């Protein structure tokens, strides 16, 4: 099967069962799948938590945790106290951890719910 010239990816609708079996036989397939799934889950949790917090607090969390800016750079750029950055990181990290746990529980119970159909 040839990949799409523009993206270099195989369109999903063109992957047949044999090719999927061949791909899944790859020892790295499950690892890659799990990593991508965890990234997706993390992004979903971040989106949910982002709706629960003030934008300026999320901005501090994003700069420090996600974008890995040094505390000094954030403090200087935004003109804020470093304690505010640490506090935002602590509070949002806790919310994020709880949200990821909640999403895992929801997903783990989904197969039982679907079994009734």
Beta strands, then each sheet from edge to edge (+ up, - down):
end
